[in-house]
Amino acid sequence: MDKEMNLMDWFNLIASFATAVGVFLAWWQIRESSRQAKTTFEDSLSNEYRNLVQGIPVKALLGEDLDEEAYRDNLSELYHYIDLTNEQAFLRQRGRISPETWVNWRDGIQTTMSKPAFSRAWKEISERSPDSFGELRRLIDSGYTKDPGGG
C-alpha cells in the first residue's frame, strides 16, 4: 500500500509539474503574441508617419523656414503631422506603444516641432483650436520629459 501511495504521489507530482509547464508556455505564447501585435501596430504608425511626411516640403523637414505662400499651401500637411503626434502620445498614454518606441518617437517629435515651419504651425493650430491636442500640449509643456504612459 505504501508503494502504491508513493507511486500515486509521484504521478500527482509529475502531473502538477506538467500543468505548471503548460501554464507557463501558454503565458509565454500570449506574451509573445501581444508583443508582436504591439510591434505590428507601431510599425503601421511608422508607415503612416512616412507617408505623411512625403507631403511636407523637404525644406521644412530640413529645418528651413517656409515663405508665407509655401506655409499656407502646406498648413494642412503640417496639421496632419501635429494630429499624428498627438495620436502617438495618446496611444502611449493608453499603453499601446512600448516605452522603447516612445522614447524614439518623443525625440523625433521634439526635434521636428523645434523646426521653424512646424513650430509656426503648432503656434497657429494650438491657438485656433485651444481645446484640441491635449496629449501633445502636455508633452510640450513638460519639456518633452513626461511620459504619457506614466513610465
OpenMM code with the backbone's topology and positions (N, CA, C; nanometers):
from openmm import Vec3, app, unit

residues = "MET ASP LYS GLU MET ASN LEU MET ASP TRP PHE ASN LEU ILE ALA SER PHE ALA THR ALA VAL GLY VAL PHE LEU ALA TRP TRP GLN ILE ARG GLU SER SER ARG GLN ALA LYS THR THR PHE GLU ASP SER LEU SER ASN GLU TYR ARG ASN LEU VAL GLN GLY ILE PRO VAL LYS ALA LEU LEU GLY GLU ASP LEU ASP GLU GLU ALA TYR ARG ASP ASN LEU SER GLU LEU TYR HIS TYR ILE ASP LEU THR ASN GLU GLN ALA PHE LEU ARG GLN ARG GLY ARG ILE SER PRO GLU THR TRP VAL ASN TRP ARG ASP GLY ILE GLN THR THR MET SER LYS PRO ALA PHE SER ARG ALA TRP LYS GLU ILE SER GLU ARG SER PRO ASP SER PHE GLY GLU LEU ARG ARG LEU ILE ASP SER GLY TYR THR LYS ASP PRO GLY GLY GLY".split()
positions = [
    Vec3(0.0820, -0.1195, 0.0000),
    Vec3(0.0000, 0.0000, 0.0000),
    Vec3(0.0863, 0.1256, 0.0000),
    Vec3(0.1962, 0.1242, 0.0795),
    Vec3(0.2844, 0.2395, 0.0807),
    Vec3(0.3473, 0.2626, -0.0560),
    Vec3(0.3782, 0.1526, -0.1228),
    Vec3(0.4359, 0.1640, -0.2551),
    Vec3(0.3359, 0.2263, -0.3525),
    Vec3(0.2067, 0.1873, -0.3413),
    Vec3(0.1047, 0.2447, -0.4283),
    Vec3(0.0860, 0.3930, -0.4009),
    Vec3(0.0856, 0.4343, -0.2776),
    Vec3(0.0714, 0.5757, -0.2434),
    Vec3(0.1923, 0.6536, -0.2951),
    Vec3(0.3072, 0.5956, -0.2796),
    Vec3(0.4277, 0.6598, -0.3262),
    Vec3(0.4226, 0.6782, -0.4781),
    Vec3(0.3789, 0.5785, -0.5493),
    Vec3(0.3640, 0.5863, -0.6936),
    Vec3(0.2588, 0.6904, -0.7313),
    Vec3(0.1482, 0.6917, -0.6569),
    Vec3(0.0422, 0.7886, -0.6827),
    Vec3(0.0918, 0.9310, -0.6534),
    Vec3(0.1699, 0.9472, -0.5480),
    Vec3(0.2268, 1.0781, -0.5162),
    Vec3(0.3181, 1.1263, -0.6294),
    Vec3(0.4001, 1.0361, -0.6814),
    Vec3(0.4876, 1.0704, -0.7934),
    Vec3(0.4067, 1.1087, -0.9172),
    Vec3(0.3029, 1.0349, -0.9429),
    Vec3(0.2174, 1.0643, -1.0575),
    Vec3(0.1546, 1.2034, -1.0413),
    Vec3(0.1045, 1.2354, -0.9242),
    Vec3(0.0455, 1.3674, -0.8978),
    Vec3(0.1493, 1.4786, -0.9105),
    Vec3(0.2709, 1.4511, -0.8610),
    Vec3(0.3774, 1.5496, -0.8711),
    Vec3(0.4128, 1.5770, -1.0174),
    Vec3(0.4254, 1.4709, -1.0956),
    Vec3(0.4566, 1.4855, -1.2383),
    Vec3(0.3426, 1.5574, -1.3105),
    Vec3(0.2199, 1.5217, -1.2776),
    Vec3(0.1044, 1.5870, -1.3399),
    Vec3(0.1007, 1.7351, -1.3036),
    Vec3(0.1289, 1.7681, -1.1787),
    Vec3(0.1317, 1.9084, -1.1360),
    Vec3(0.2423, 1.9839, -1.2081),
    Vec3(0.3583, 1.9225, -1.2202),
    Vec3(0.4692, 1.9851, -1.2900),
    Vec3(0.4348, 2.0079, -1.4375),
    Vec3(0.3762, 1.9082, -1.5005),
    Vec3(0.3372, 1.9210, -1.6416),
    Vec3(0.2343, 2.0322, -1.6589),
    Vec3(0.1420, 2.0434, -1.5659),
    Vec3(0.0421, 2.1500, -1.5717),
    Vec3(0.1092, 2.2860, -1.5587),
    Vec3(0.2030, 2.2965, -1.4643),
    Vec3(0.2745, 2.4236, -1.4447),
    Vec3(0.3529, 2.4614, -1.5704),
    Vec3(0.4182, 2.3643, -1.6315),
    Vec3(0.4920, 2.3906, -1.7554),
    Vec3(0.3961, 2.4348, -1.8647),
    Vec3(0.2824, 2.3700, -1.8747),
    Vec3(0.1819, 2.4065, -1.9750),
    Vec3(0.1290, 2.5478, -1.9541),
    Vec3(0.1035, 2.5836, -1.8292),
    Vec3(0.0562, 2.7190, -1.7978),
    Vec3(0.1645, 2.8212, -1.8327),
    Vec3(0.2896, 2.7909, -1.7980),
    Vec3(0.3991, 2.8815, -1.8311),
    Vec3(0.4115, 2.9003, -1.9821),
    Vec3(0.4067, 2.7908, -2.0560),
    Vec3(0.4181, 2.8004, -2.2024),
    Vec3(0.3023, 2.8786, -2.2631),
    Vec3(0.1825, 2.8606, -2.2107),
    Vec3(0.0662, 2.9361, -2.2598),
    Vec3(0.0854, 3.0849, -2.2308),
    Vec3(0.1298, 3.1164, -2.1078),
    Vec3(0.1549, 3.2565, -2.0710),
    Vec3(0.2615, 3.3174, -2.1628),
    Vec3(0.3701, 3.2434, -2.1850),
    Vec3(0.4784, 3.2926, -2.2686),
    Vec3(0.4303, 3.3182, -2.4116),
    Vec3(0.3497, 3.2281, -2.4645),
    Vec3(0.2986, 3.2438, -2.6008),
    Vec3(0.2058, 3.3649, -2.6106),
    Vec3(0.1222, 3.3856, -2.5115),
    Vec3(0.0328, 3.5015, -2.5107),
    Vec3(0.1144, 3.6302, -2.5035),
    Vec3(0.2153, 3.6303, -2.4181),
    Vec3(0.3014, 3.7481, -2.4043),
    Vec3(0.3726, 3.7794, -2.5357),
    Vec3(0.4279, 3.6787, -2.5993),
    Vec3(0.4977, 3.6992, -2.7266),
    Vec3(0.4006, 3.7454, -2.8363),
    Vec3(0.2821, 3.6892, -2.8377),
    Vec3(0.1810, 3.7320, -2.9359),
    Vec3(0.1433, 3.8776, -2.9128),
    Vec3(0.1321, 3.9162, -2.7872),
    Vec3(0.0992, 4.0545, -2.7536),
    Vec3(0.2118, 4.1484, -2.7973),
    Vec3(0.3354, 4.1094, -2.7726),
    Vec3(0.4495, 4.1909, -2.8164),
    Vec3(0.4509, 4.2057, -2.9685),
    Vec3(0.4249, 4.0962, -3.0371),
    Vec3(0.4250, 4.1008, -3.1837),
    Vec3(0.3135, 4.1913, -3.2351),
    Vec3(0.1972, 4.1828, -3.1734),
    Vec3(0.0850, 4.2682, -3.2145),
    Vec3(0.1190, 4.4149, -3.1913),
    Vec3(0.1832, 4.4451, -3.0775),
    Vec3(0.2211, 4.5834, -3.0472),
    Vec3(0.3243, 4.6322, -3.1486),
    Vec3(0.4204, 4.5476, -3.1822),
    Vec3(0.5222, 4.5847, -3.2804),
    Vec3(0.4594, 4.6098, -3.4169),
    Vec3(0.3679, 4.5249, -3.4565),
    Vec3(0.2988, 4.5419, -3.5845),
    Vec3(0.2203, 4.6730, -3.5859),
    Vec3(0.1531, 4.7027, -3.4760),
    Vec3(0.0771, 4.8268, -3.4640),
    Vec3(0.1708, 4.9474, -3.4715),
    Vec3(0.2821, 4.9427, -3.3978),
    Vec3(0.3786, 5.0525, -3.4012),
    Vec3(0.4354, 5.0709, -3.5418),
    Vec3(0.4615, 4.9606, -3.6102),
    Vec3(0.5117, 4.9685, -3.7478),
    Vec3(0.4101, 5.0349, -3.8404),
    Vec3(0.2817, 5.0080, -3.8179),
    Vec3(0.1788, 5.0703, -3.9025),
    Vec3(0.1757, 5.2210, -3.8806),
    Vec3(0.1965, 5.2651, -3.7570),
    Vec3(0.2020, 5.4096, -3.7310),
    Vec3(0.3284, 5.4712, -3.7912),
    Vec3(0.4379, 5.3975, -3.7889),
    Vec3(0.5607, 5.4468, -3.8520),
    Vec3(0.5402, 5.4627, -4.0023),
    Vec3(0.4693, 5.3696, -4.0621),
    Vec3(0.4389, 5.3803, -4.2052),
    Vec3(0.3485, 5.5001, -4.2320),
    Vec3(0.2526, 5.5221, -4.1433),
    Vec3(0.1650, 5.6388, -4.1580),
    Vec3(0.2485, 5.7673, -4.1520),
    Vec3(0.3431, 5.7720, -4.0601),
    Vec3(0.4320, 5.8880, -4.0490),
    Vec3(0.5099, 5.9081, -4.1789),
    Vec3(0.5705, 5.8001, -4.2300),
    Vec3(0.6495, 5.8112, -4.3532),
    Vec3(0.5640, 5.8597, -4.4704),
    Vec3(0.4430, 5.8096, -4.4802),
    Vec3(0.3532, 5.8549, -4.5873),
    Vec3(0.3163, 6.0016, -4.5700),
    Vec3(0.2945, 6.0419, -4.4477),
    Vec3(0.2550, 6.1794, -4.4194),
    Vec3(0.3667, 6.2780, -4.4532),
    Vec3(0.4888, 6.2488, -4.4123),
    Vec3(0.5969, 6.3452, -4.4340),
    Vec3(0.6351, 6.3582, -4.5815),
    Vec3(0.5931, 6.2656, -4.6634),
    Vec3(0.6197, 6.2794, -4.8065),
    Vec3(0.5502, 6.4020, -4.8649),
    Vec3(0.4424, 6.4450, -4.8015),
    Vec3(0.3700, 6.5624, -4.8495),
    Vec3(0.4200, 6.6931, -4.7908),
    Vec3(0.5155, 6.6868, -4.6998),
    Vec3(0.5694, 6.8073, -4.6367),
    Vec3(0.6959, 6.8480, -4.7120),
    Vec3(0.7094, 6.9758, -4.7423),
    Vec3(0.8278, 7.0197, -4.8177),
    Vec3(0.9584, 6.9809, -4.7466),
    Vec3(1.0518, 6.9345, -4.8249),
    Vec3(1.1818, 6.8941, -4.7726),
    Vec3(1.2465, 7.0112, -4.6985),
    Vec3(1.2274, 7.1279, -4.7495),
    Vec3(1.2820, 7.2483, -4.6862),
    Vec3(1.2381, 7.2574, -4.5397),
    Vec3(1.1111, 7.2307, -4.5132),
    Vec3(1.0590, 7.2353, -4.3756),
    Vec3(1.1184, 7.1224, -4.2918),
    Vec3(1.1321, 7.0049, -4.3513),
    Vec3(1.1880, 6.8900, -4.2797),
    Vec3(1.3355, 6.9101, -4.2458),
    Vec3(1.4043, 6.9890, -4.3277),
    Vec3(1.5456, 7.0178, -4.3043),
    Vec3(1.5660, 7.1329, -4.2057),
    Vec3(1.4563, 7.1908, -4.1617),
    Vec3(1.4667, 7.2969, -4.0618),
    Vec3(1.4722, 7.4365, -4.1184),
    Vec3(1.4447, 7.4498, -4.2463),
    Vec3(1.4405, 7.5820, -4.3069),
    Vec3(1.2983, 7.6343, -4.2983),
    Vec3(1.2864, 7.7652, -4.2879),
    Vec3(1.1535, 7.8250, -4.2799),
    Vec3(1.0888, 7.8257, -4.4186),
    Vec3(0.9587, 7.8273, -4.4193),
    Vec3(0.8835, 7.8356, -4.5445),
    Vec3(0.8358, 7.9787, -4.5627),
    Vec3(0.8338, 8.0243, -4.6878),
    Vec3(0.7760, 8.1568, -4.7107),
    Vec3(0.6247, 8.1472, -4.6877),
    Vec3(0.5601, 8.2593, -4.6832),
    Vec3(0.4174, 8.2639, -4.6468),
    Vec3(0.3323, 8.1766, -4.7392),
    Vec3(0.3563, 8.1833, -4.8673),
    Vec3(0.2757, 8.1047, -4.9619),
    Vec3(0.2968, 7.9545, -4.9411),
    Vec3(0.4211, 7.9128, -4.9286),
    Vec3(0.4505, 7.7705, -4.9061),
    Vec3(0.3937, 7.7240, -4.7727),
    Vec3(0.4034, 7.8094, -4.6726),
    Vec3(0.3471, 7.7746, -4.5412),
    Vec3(0.1963, 7.7528, -4.5528),
    Vec3(0.1268, 7.8454, -4.6127),
    Vec3(-0.0200, 7.8337, -4.6283),
    Vec3(-0.0561, 7.7121, -4.7137),
    Vec3(0.0206, 7.6883, -4.8189),
    Vec3(-0.0064, 7.5732, -4.9069),
    Vec3(0.0132, 7.4401, -4.8342),
    Vec3(0.0970, 7.4385, -4.7318),
    Vec3(0.1306, 7.3136, -4.6636),
    Vec3(0.0785, 7.3049, -4.5201),
    Vec3(-0.0018, 7.4013, -4.4798),
    Vec3(-0.0544, 7.4001, -4.3430),
    Vec3(-0.1351, 7.2733, -4.3159),
    Vec3(-0.2048, 7.2246, -4.4142),
    Vec3(-0.2833, 7.1019, -4.3971),
    Vec3(-0.1930, 6.9832, -4.3621),
    Vec3(-0.0823, 6.9679, -4.4335),
    Vec3(0.0104, 6.8586, -4.4052),
    Vec3(0.0750, 6.8752, -4.2684),
    Vec3(0.1086, 6.9981, -4.2331),
    Vec3(0.1649, 7.0249, -4.1012),
    Vec3(0.0629, 6.9930, -3.9917),
    Vec3(-0.0625, 7.0279, -4.0173),
    Vec3(-0.1701, 6.9951, -3.9242),
    Vec3(-0.1796, 6.8434, -3.9053),
    Vec3(-0.1743, 6.7695, -4.0134),
    Vec3(-0.1838, 6.6229, -4.0045),
    Vec3(-0.0649, 6.5638, -3.9276),
    Vec3(0.0522, 6.6245, -3.9427),
    Vec3(0.1670, 6.5794, -3.8636),
    Vec3(0.1401, 6.6025, -3.7146),
    Vec3(0.0927, 6.7193, -3.6816),
    Vec3(0.0625, 6.7520, -3.5416),
    Vec3(-0.0451, 6.6585, -3.4874),
    Vec3(-0.1453, 6.6310, -3.5668),
    Vec3(-0.2514, 6.5379, -3.5259),
    Vec3(-0.1940, 6.3982, -3.5013),
    Vec3(-0.1033, 6.3539, -3.5879),
    Vec3(-0.0411, 6.2227, -3.5700),
    Vec3(0.0427, 6.2175, -3.4422),
    Vec3(0.1172, 6.3241, -3.4138),
    Vec3(0.1978, 6.3239, -3.2923),
    Vec3(0.1090, 6.3213, -3.1681),
    Vec3(-0.0036, 6.3902, -3.1740),
    Vec3(-0.0980, 6.3856, -3.0623),
    Vec3(-0.1523, 6.2436, -3.0448),
    Vec3(-0.1813, 6.1790, -3.1556),
    Vec3(-0.2301, 6.0404, -3.1519),
    Vec3(-0.1239, 5.9473, -3.0939),
    Vec3(0.0015, 5.9691, -3.1300),
    Vec3(0.1093, 5.8868, -3.0762),
    Vec3(0.1176, 5.9018, -2.9240),
    Vec3(0.1083, 6.0247, -2.8752),
    Vec3(0.1122, 6.0479, -2.7301),
    Vec3(-0.0099, 5.9845, -2.6626),
    Vec3(-0.1256, 5.9958, -2.7273),
    Vec3(-0.2478, 5.9349, -2.6728),
    Vec3(-0.2328, 5.7829, -2.6646),
    Vec3(-0.1794, 5.7218, -2.7690),
    Vec3(-0.1617, 5.5766, -2.7707),
    Vec3(-0.0582, 5.5325, -2.6675),
    Vec3(0.0446, 5.6126, -2.6458),
    Vec3(0.1411, 5.5810, -2.5399),
    Vec3(0.0731, 5.5881, -2.4034),
    Vec3(-0.0121, 5.6875, -2.3870),
    Vec3(-0.0866, 5.7036, -2.2619),
    Vec3(-0.1733, 5.5808, -2.2340),
    Vec3(-0.2260, 5.5197, -2.3382),
    Vec3(-0.3125, 5.4030, -2.3255),
    Vec3(-0.2343, 5.2715, -2.3202),
    Vec3(-0.1011, 5.2791, -2.3270),
    Vec3(-0.0189, 5.1591, -2.3188),
    Vec3(-0.0083, 5.0818, -2.4485),
    Vec3(-0.0480, 5.1434, -2.5584),
    Vec3(-0.0434, 5.0759, -2.6886),
    Vec3(0.0928, 5.0886, -2.7559),
    Vec3(0.1793, 5.1734, -2.7002),
    Vec3(0.3117, 5.1966, -2.7559),
    Vec3(0.4140, 5.1591, -2.6486),
    Vec3(0.5159, 5.0828, -2.6868),
    Vec3(0.6168, 5.0378, -2.5908),
    Vec3(0.7025, 5.1565, -2.5447),
    Vec3(0.7600, 5.1456, -2.4259),
    Vec3(0.8478, 5.2528, -2.3770),
    Vec3(0.9657, 5.2807, -2.4710),
    Vec3(1.0230, 5.1750, -2.5282),
    Vec3(1.1379, 5.1923, -2.6177),
    Vec3(1.0982, 5.2710, -2.7430),
    Vec3(0.9864, 5.2335, -2.8018),
    Vec3(0.9390, 5.3039, -2.9212),
    Vec3(0.9033, 5.4472, -2.8863),
    Vec3(0.8400, 5.4660, -2.7701),
    Vec3(0.8001, 5.6012, -2.7304),
    Vec3(0.9212, 5.6935, -2.7204),
    Vec3(1.0303, 5.6479, -2.6633),
    Vec3(1.1494, 5.7325, -2.6493),
    Vec3(1.1964, 5.7787, -2.7872),
    Vec3(1.1976, 5.6893, -2.8834),
    Vec3(1.2387, 5.7264, -3.0195),
    Vec3(1.1421, 5.8269, -3.0809),
    Vec3(1.0136, 5.7988, -3.0664),
    Vec3(0.9132, 5.8889, -3.1233),
    Vec3(0.9172, 6.0251, -3.0547),
    Vec3(0.9273, 6.0247, -2.9227),
    Vec3(0.9303, 6.1506, -2.8477),
    Vec3(1.0470, 6.2372, -2.8930),
    Vec3(1.1648, 6.1755, -2.9072),
    Vec3(1.2818, 6.2511, -2.9517),
    Vec3(1.2597, 6.3081, -3.0918),
    Vec3(1.1979, 6.2283, -3.1788),
    Vec3(1.1681, 6.2759, -3.3141),
    Vec3(1.0665, 6.3888, -3.3140),
    Vec3(0.9651, 6.3768, -3.2296),
    Vec3(0.8637, 6.4823, -3.2191),
    Vec3(0.9291, 6.6110, -3.1709),
    Vec3(1.0127, 6.6007, -3.0689),
    Vec3(1.0788, 6.7197, -3.0148),
    Vec3(1.1650, 6.7870, -3.1213),
    Vec3(1.2417, 6.7085, -3.1927),
    Vec3(1.3282, 6.7631, -3.2972),
    Vec3(1.2457, 6.8299, -3.4066),
    Vec3(1.1430, 6.7605, -3.4518),
    Vec3(1.0612, 6.8129, -3.5609),
    Vec3(0.9852, 6.9387, -3.5187),
    Vec3(0.9273, 6.9363, -3.3998),
    Vec3(0.8482, 7.0514, -3.3556),
    Vec3(0.9340, 7.1752, -3.3302),
    Vec3(1.0650, 7.1587, -3.3186),
    Vec3(1.1526, 7.2742, -3.2989),
    Vec3(1.1882, 7.3420, -3.4312),
    Vec3(1.1551, 7.2782, -3.5420),
    Vec3(1.1852, 7.3361, -3.6729),
    Vec3(1.0864, 7.4496, -3.7021),
    Vec3(1.1325, 7.5553, -3.7676),
    Vec3(1.0503, 7.6759, -3.7835),
    Vec3(0.9094, 7.6530, -3.8396),
    Vec3(0.8952, 7.5785, -3.9460),
    Vec3(0.7629, 7.5608, -4.0063),
    Vec3(0.6691, 7.4858, -3.9123),
    Vec3(0.7215, 7.3857, -3.8427),
    Vec3(0.6388, 7.3069, -3.7508),
    Vec3(0.6049, 7.3877, -3.6260),
    Vec3(0.7026, 7.4618, -3.5771),
    Vec3(0.6801, 7.5467, -3.4607),
    Vec3(0.5738, 7.6526, -3.4916),
    Vec3(0.5845, 7.7119, -3.6071),
    Vec3(0.4872, 7.8126, -3.6509),
    Vec3(0.3488, 7.7509, -3.6652),
    Vec3(0.3434, 7.6336, -3.7264),
    Vec3(0.2144, 7.5661, -3.7443),
    Vec3(0.1539, 7.5301, -3.6085),
    Vec3(0.2358, 7.4795, -3.5164),
    Vec3(0.1853, 7.4450, -3.3831),
    Vec3(0.1285, 7.5676, -3.3131),
    Vec3(0.1991, 7.6790, -3.3224),
    Vec3(0.1514, 7.8020, -3.2585),
    Vec3(0.0145, 7.8393, -3.3142),
    Vec3(0.0013, 7.8380, -3.4441),
    Vec3(-0.1261, 7.8754, -3.5063),
    Vec3(-0.2365, 7.7746, -3.4740),
    Vec3(-0.2064, 7.6481, -3.4906),
    Vec3(-0.3082, 7.5441, -3.4701),
    Vec3(-0.3508, 7.5377, -3.3237),
    Vec3(-0.2565, 7.5463, -3.2327),
    Vec3(-0.2915, 7.5379, -3.0901),
    Vec3(-0.3743, 7.6584, -3.0460),
    Vec3(-0.3488, 7.7756, -3.1054),
    Vec3(-0.4291, 7.8945, -3.0723),
    Vec3(-0.5676, 7.8871, -3.1348),
    Vec3(-0.5754, 7.8363, -3.2565),
    Vec3(-0.7048, 7.8289, -3.3250),
    Vec3(-0.7919, 7.7154, -3.2731),
    Vec3(-0.7302, 7.6173, -3.2108),
    Vec3(-0.8032, 7.5015, -3.1591),
    Vec3(-0.7589, 7.4727, -3.0150),
    Vec3(-0.7948, 7.5634, -2.9227),
    Vec3(-0.7416, 7.5527, -2.7860),
    Vec3(-0.7891, 7.4301, -2.7076),
    Vec3(-0.8957, 7.3679, -2.7505),
    Vec3(-0.9475, 7.2516, -2.6780),
    Vec3(-0.9037, 7.1188, -2.7386),
    Vec3(-0.8155, 7.1237, -2.8366),
    Vec3(-0.7687, 7.0019, -2.9034),
    Vec3(-0.6223, 6.9766, -2.8704),
    Vec3(-0.5780, 6.8575, -2.9009),
    Vec3(-0.4373, 6.8189, -2.8898),
    Vec3(-0.3857, 6.8223, -2.7452),
    Vec3(-0.4696, 6.7767, -2.6532),
    Vec3(-0.4338, 6.7785, -2.5110),
    Vec3(-0.3103, 6.6984, -2.4785),
    Vec3(-0.2955, 6.5814, -2.5407),
    Vec3(-0.1801, 6.4968, -2.5113),
    Vec3(-0.0506, 6.5629, -2.5585),
    Vec3(-0.0545, 6.6215, -2.6772),
    Vec3(0.0639, 6.6895, -2.7300),
    Vec3(0.0945, 6.8142, -2.6475),
    Vec3(-0.0073, 6.8875, -2.6075),
    Vec3(0.0135, 7.0057, -2.5225),
    Vec3(0.0859, 6.9668, -2.3932),
    Vec3(0.0396, 6.8587, -2.3286),
    Vec3(0.1032, 6.8154, -2.2035),
    Vec3(0.2489, 6.7749, -2.2275),
    Vec3(0.2734, 6.7076, -2.3395),
    Vec3(0.4102, 6.6668, -2.3714),
    Vec3(0.4998, 6.7889, -2.3901),
    Vec3(0.4547, 6.8841, -2.4675),
    Vec3(0.5337, 7.0054, -2.4928),
    Vec3(0.5512, 7.0847, -2.3631),
    Vec3(0.4430, 7.0986, -2.2864),
    Vec3(0.4502, 7.1738, -2.1604),
    Vec3(0.5480, 7.1114, -2.0613),
    Vec3(0.5678, 6.9802, -2.0706),
    Vec3(0.6617, 6.9122, -1.9793),
    Vec3(0.8065, 6.9225, -2.0292),
    Vec3(0.8255, 6.9908, -2.1411),
    Vec3(0.9597, 6.9963, -2.1992),
    Vec3(1.0007, 6.8620, -2.2567),
    Vec3(0.9006, 6.7845, -2.2971),
    Vec3(0.9192, 6.6514, -2.3554),
    Vec3(0.9772, 6.5519, -2.2545),
    Vec3(0.9598, 6.5792, -2.1262),
    Vec3(1.0153, 6.4900, -2.0251),
    Vec3(0.9122, 6.3947, -1.9650),
    Vec3(0.7847, 6.4306, -1.9713),
    Vec3(0.6826, 6.3463, -1.9099),
    Vec3(0.6363, 6.2395, -2.0072),
    Vec3(0.6447, 6.1151, -1.9652),
    Vec3(0.5996, 6.0018, -2.0459),
    Vec3(0.4485, 5.9907, -2.0306),
    Vec3(0.3733, 6.0051, -2.1406),
    Vec3(0.2275, 5.9932, -2.1306),
    Vec3(0.1818, 5.8593, -2.0750),
    Vec3(0.2676, 5.7576, -2.0891),
    Vec3(0.2351, 5.6241, -2.0386),
    Vec3(0.2652, 5.6073, -1.8916),
    Vec3(0.3167, 5.7114, -1.8293),
    Vec3(0.3455, 5.7057, -1.6869),
    Vec3(0.4812, 5.6468, -1.6540),
    Vec3(0.5553, 5.6061, -1.7564),
    Vec3(0.6849, 5.5435, -1.7318),
    Vec3(0.7953, 5.6406, -1.7106),
] * unit.nanometer
topology = app.Topology()
chain = topology.addChain("A")
for resn in residues:
    res = topology.addResidue(resn, chain)
    for name in ("N", "CA", "C"):
        topology.addAtom(name, app.Element.getBySymbol(name[0]), res)
